[in-house]
Amino acid sequence: MDPVIIEQLGRAHPLAAHLDDFLTDLANASASAHTRRAYRGDLMQFAAHHGDRSAR
């Protein structure tokens, strides 16, 4: 799993595996490192607001 996902979200986050799969697909499609990093940053921001229902 992507180390940034683990560090920022943890493996137990409901979107962690899906985000990792998406980033892996981008890498397999030969997306540039810049593109993958940009997607990861945007998706991490989105995921930070999803999954923590106890805070609401």
C-alpha positions as a Python dict, from the first residue, in 0.01 Angstrom:
ca = {
    (1, 'M'): (0, 0, 0),
    (2, 'D'): (112, 354, -73),
    (3, 'P'): (309, 482, 228),
    (4, 'V'): (140, 823, 219),
    (5, 'I'): (-203, 659, 244),
    (6, 'I'): (-88, 453, 541),
    (7, 'E'): (69, 755, 712),
    (8, 'Q'): (-221, 996, 662),
    (9, 'L'): (-525, 768, 665),
    (10, 'G'): (-415, 432, 799),
    (11, 'R'): (-493, 93, 651),
    (12, 'A'): (-831, 74, 826),
    (13, 'H'): (-977, 383, 657),
    (14, 'P'): (-1276, 279, 440),
    (15, 'L'): (-1124, 435, 127),
    (16, 'A'): (-759, 339, 178),
    (17, 'A'): (-761, 24, -36),
    (18, 'H'): (-964, 192, -312),
    (19, 'L'): (-728, 489, -328),
    (20, 'D'): (-429, 257, -341),
    (21, 'D'): (-589, 55, -622),
    (22, 'F'): (-656, 374, -819),
    (23, 'L'): (-300, 499, -778),
    (24, 'T'): (-168, 157, -882),
    (25, 'D'): (-388, 167, -1193),
    (26, 'L'): (-247, 510, -1279),
    (27, 'A'): (107, 376, -1245),
    (28, 'N'): (22, 73, -1460),
    (29, 'A'): (-119, 309, -1724),
    (30, 'S'): (217, 492, -1726),
    (31, 'A'): (82, 813, -1574),
    (32, 'S'): (365, 1045, -1479),
    (33, 'A'): (486, 1068, -1121),
    (34, 'H'): (361, 1428, -1114),
    (35, 'T'): (11, 1319, -1218),
    (36, 'R'): (2, 1041, -958),
    (37, 'R'): (124, 1277, -686),
    (38, 'A'): (-140, 1537, -778),
    (39, 'Y'): (-420, 1279, -776),
    (40, 'R'): (-296, 1139, -446),
    (41, 'G'): (-296, 1481, -284),
    (42, 'D'): (-648, 1561, -401),
    (43, 'L'): (-782, 1221, -300),
    (44, 'M'): (-617, 1238, 41),
    (45, 'Q'): (-790, 1571, 106),
    (46, 'F'): (-1122, 1418, 3),
    (47, 'A'): (-1069, 1106, 213),
    (48, 'A'): (-979, 1314, 518),
    (49, 'H'): (-1343, 1427, 523),
    (50, 'H'): (-1489, 1083, 464),
    (51, 'G'): (-1505, 784, 692),
    (52, 'D'): (-1477, 956, 1028),
    (53, 'R'): (-1847, 960, 1106),
    (54, 'S'): (-1782, 967, 1482),
    (55, 'A'): (-1668, 1328, 1459),
    (56, 'R'): (-2008, 1443, 1335),
}
